[in-house]
Amino acid sequence: MPLFKRTRHAIAYLTASSDDLRRIGQTAFGGECVYPPGVQAVPVAELDGYVIAAIERSGASPGSPEWAEVNERFLGELATTAAAGGDWAYPGALCVGQNFVTTETRDDPTFRAIVDQALEFLRTDGVSYTVLPPWTVDHWQTRHGVEGIHPAGWPSALEGIATPHDEDEIPVEELGIGETRKLAQAPAAPANMIFAERRNGRGCRRGSRRGRSTPTLGLAGSDCAGLQIVSS
C-alpha cells in the first residue's frame, strides 16, 4: 500500500501584502505636494514589525550564518509582492526593504532592482529628490550622473528661465488702501502665509504673518526688505 505524505509549504518571511506596500508608499511619498514627508512618515514600529516577523518565522537572527538565506528569501518575496502591487507598491517596498537590509546587504541585486523601480516611479510622479533617503540619490547619480547640482533626469523646482537683473524691470502693482497681498507660503506649513498690506493713505506698508505658528516660514530678512514683520 503506497504511503502518502503531505507537501510542506515554505512559510513566507514577508508578512506585508501588496496593499500594505501601496499604503506605505503613499504614506511616505504620496499627495500633491512635491515635498512629501518621506520614509519618516511611516511608523517605525510597523517597519520593524516586518523584520521581527521574519526573525520569528525563520528562527534565524541577523548576523547569523543562516541569515543570508533569510535575507535572500525576504527580498525575493518583497520584489514579487511589489510587482503584484505595481506603481506605489515599489516606493513602499523601498521603505520596507531599507529597514530590513544592512549597509553590507544593501547592494543585493534584488533590492537594487526594487530601488530602481521605486525611484523611476517617484521621479515620473514629480516627487522632489530632496525627500529621498540620501543613499538612494547617490545610487541614482551613480547610474545616471549629475546635471549641475541635481541628479540627472530628475525634475527641479528651479526652471531655467531668464531672471531680470534690475528690480525696476519687475512689474509691480501698488497696493490699494486696506488691500493685502500674499507674498509667500512654505509647502511644509500650508496654514501659514506671509502677507503685505497697506494700512493707511500715507504709504505705510508692513508684512503680516498669518497662521498657527510664529516662525517666518524660513524667509530671510532680505525677502521682506522694506516691510515690518508683525504677527496677526
Residue, then its C-alpha position, 0 to 999 in steps of 0.5 A: m500500500p503506497l504511503f502518502k505524505r503531505t507537501r510542506h509549504a515554505i512559510a513566507y518571511l514577508t508578512a506585508s501584502s501588496d496593499d500594505l506596500r501601496r499604503i506605505g508608499q503613499t504614506a511616505f511619498g504620496g499627495e500633491c505636494v512635491y515635498p512629501p514627508g518621506v520614509q519618516a512618515v511611516p511608523v517605525a514600529e510597523l517597519d520593524g514589525y516586518v523584520i521581527a516577523a521574519i526573525e520569528r518565522s525563520g528562527a534565524s537572527p541577523g548576523s547569523p550564518e543562516w541569515a543570508e538565506v533569510n535575507e535572500r528569501f525576504l527580498g525575493e518575496l518583497a520584489t514579487t509582492a511589489a510587482a503584484g502591487g505595481d506603481w506605489a507598491y515599489p516606493g513602499a517596498l523601498c521603505v520596507g526593504q531599507n529597514f530590513v537590509t544592512t549597509e553590507t546587504r544593501d547592494d543585493p541585486t534584488f533590492r537594487a532592482i526594487v530601488d530602481q523601480a521605486l525611484e523611476f516611479l517617484r521621479t515620473d510622479g514629480v516627487s522632489y529628490t530632496v525627500l529621498p533617503p540620501w543613499t538612494v540619490d547617490h545610487w541614482q547619480t551613480r547610474h545616471g550622473v549629475e546635471g549641475i547640482h541635481p541628479a540627472g533626469w530628475p525634475s527641479a523646482l528651479e526652471g531655467i528661465a531668464t531672471p531680470h537683473d534690475e528690480d525696476e524691470i519687475p512689474v509691480e502693482e501698488l497696493g490699494i488702501g486696506e488691500t493685502r497681498k500674499l507674498a509667500q507660503a512654505p509647502a511644509a506649513p500650508a496654514n501659514m502665509i506671509f502677507a503685505e498690506r497697506r494700512n493707511g493713505r500715507g504709504c505705510r506698508r508692513g508684512s503680516r504673518r498669518g497662521r498657527s505658528t510664529p516662525t517666518l516660514g524660513l524667509a530671510g530678512s532680505d525677502c521682506a526688505g522694506l516691510q515690518i514683520v508683525s504677527s496677526 
